[in-house]
Amino acid sequence: MAVGVFDLFSVGIGPSSSHTVGPMRAAAVFAAELVTAGVVEVVASVRVDLYGSLAATGRGHGTMTAVLLGLEGREPELILPAEVEERLAAFAAGAPLLLAGRVPLAYGADDIILHPLTILPRHTNGVKFSVSDAGGVVLAEATFYSVGGGFIVREGEVEAAAAALEDSKKSLPYPFRTAAELLGHCRAAGLTFSGVMLANELVERSEAQVRDGLLHIRDVMEECKNASLTRTGLLPGGLGVRRRAPAWHARLRAEDPDRDPKFWQEWVNLVALAVNEENASGGRVVTAPTNGAAGIIPAVMFYATHYTAGMADASQEQVDDVVVRFLLAAGAVGVLYKEQASISGAEVGCQGEVGSASSMAAAGLAEVMGGTPEQVENAAEIAMEHNLGLTCDPIGGLVQVPCIERNAIAAAKAINAAKMALWGDGQHRVSLDEVIITMRETGKDMSAKYKETALGGLAVNVVEC
């Protein structure tokens, strides 16, 4: 199906959409196929091979345990953090893997085979599953790629998936792959970015379903932030990174009890930090469009609903309207990155994650602040232009340093980009499409050690302990 807003904003668990959500989703698909094929009951052994970035930073990203949960039939959209902790504790105590939730097998995270220096042809995030019977006969096997944002593609179906994507667009009233096409629809139909995106979403859902779904996304983002504000101590993983969100929240409530506009950046920073600290803890988050960049859109949306004109006295319905328009406009820009470039840090570096999220957030903010489609496109372009070349070099393979602070910085960039665009008339020298293509080409040229492998940058120049 054509990429929609609910593909870009989906509920999952931390710390990584490509390294946690995607592998869990692939494993769950494979397990379900074993049940459908009627072979699951005779499976005696399972083998999992992780390749490239999944192997290089898998331990820090929770990839191995995500695979185990997926093989048990758990879905990232439905599993709760408490259930994750319960199963991980069981695995640590020696409990068997329950393949598809029914067949106990002696298999654990340490049995997953890592190939960090082997890159499969299609993508650096590769995972291969294989199951055999008691006689060693292979019953089924499959290879998947986790291509960013929780999206997965099966080996042998890449071309078919691309063809299906293009075919599905035929049913859309306003199909687009480029910003030029998106702007063309806006001008011809007199629509905004959010209006075009809504019209396309209505092919599959009613307007009420779209609205309710987006407000649910907002609610999960809010719950994620609030959960983080109750946690204290250190983040898991051994780096000794302190949780800052609870203390910052307490200080802000004391220093800014009446929400003085001069504190807007401190509140934006808080939201971004809180969401990403929760993500780093393996909490329930919204990919926006990835987990590593999950704090940017909630933080900028907080700014939109608290610090833009008219929001101080807005009703809940008016606030909800802003949220829906914001997410639809941001989603429209997300489609451009997903289809023209990549949102995978392992493929193009952090510019594909934090850069894309900053660009999407800038577009959403510019639209709800009254920007024309041209100004919205300009806002998205400015935000990405100043994230070009951003590397993905997490220390210890954990989504903590520099990822958490990077979300706060990128949120502020998005807000500034939207304000700059709104001070212009929408006419600018560099187009959004040109910047997206540049991001894609920059990612291709970037050394592999700066693309979520923990082999370069801060990951090797900062002592872990």
Order of alpha helices (4+ residues) and beta strands (2+ residues): alpha-beta-alpha-beta-alpha-alpha-alpha-alpha-beta-beta-beta-beta-beta-beta-alpha-alpha-alpha-alpha-alpha-alpha-beta-alpha-alpha-alpha-alpha-alpha-alpha-alpha-alpha
